[in-house]
């Protein structure tokens, strides 16, 4: 009988225990995939938010823990524009809002003359800058969720504003976004003359060396502010780093629990198969082959639980991000890197969880094993 067939037969022979072990592994892997997926989805969403604006550098308050909770003087924009190598600069006031008690969205306000208005793709209606009115642009997903179209009224913190247009933007934040003229959002938030961050686009060629050079000039001219490349802002954001650390901590704990489940199951299997292992040794099986036999059972359980866990975790991630309170800020898809990490975790679980039971099985005395009842 082939070793794989024997391993499968022994697992099927105890269906309830094998199934419970597989379910435990699946639950642990689902938690791993869902938590890491949420963390990566949040980071991807924010990176994409800056990339679609063509932003090379961001200027914000120095020492800020979370840039979206700070405000700086909008007059810094003039100083930034005068720095050699700067092509475009625009202030942005940002806030996270719960619209009509239904969806969470990132609301941003831009100056009427900002180059950022050129980055939006209008599906319906018009830009507020065309008429100078106090109106809003809604991302396509936000418009659908709220049932709004151009001309409808949208209530923002007890203030009614007309929907000027509906836009299509890539990424979940863009598709759920709310864009207003800067003075309008400043009035709503009661932050006159303030912005959250400055978007800076450098002159061509926009090479990494050129961007780094302009960043140094800006930092020298603005010692009271922080100048950072947009990708680095996301990577170093304190809130994202905290969420990343919490996600990994919970995921590692889930993997450790799965490892204990695997170890317990295989030790029980080795005890129950003591006589069979003795027979295998008596007919010529080497210690290495016995080790491989037990390891194979562990890998089969880990692989089965891992596949189920990835499917459950991916489904759970999509389910969580389908809620309007979450979906507007986090991308609900599995990245290739996460699938690779999950696969690595599966084989580590199968291997590490099987090592001690396999070693113990290989050290059984054949005569004592044959006498075992």
Secondary structure, DSSP 8 states (H G I E B T S, - for coil): --HHHHHHHHHHHTHHHHHHHHHHHHHHHHHHHHHHHHHHHHHHHHHHHHHTTT--EEEEETT-SSGGG--EETTHHHHHHTSTTEEEEEEEEEEEEEETTTEEEEEEEE-TT-GGGGG-EEEEE--HHHHT-SEEEEEHHHHHHHT--TT-EEEETTEEEEEEEEEE-SSHHHHT-EEEEHHHHHHHHT-TTEESEEEEEE-SS--HHHHHHHHHHHHHH-TTEEEEEHHHHHHH-HHHHHHHHHHHHHHHHHHHHHHHHHHHHHHHHHHHTHHHHHHHHHTT--HHHHHHHHHHHHHHHHHHHHHHHHHHHHHHHHHHHTSHHHHTTS-----HHHHHHHHHHHHHHHHHHHHHHHHHHHT--HHHHHH--
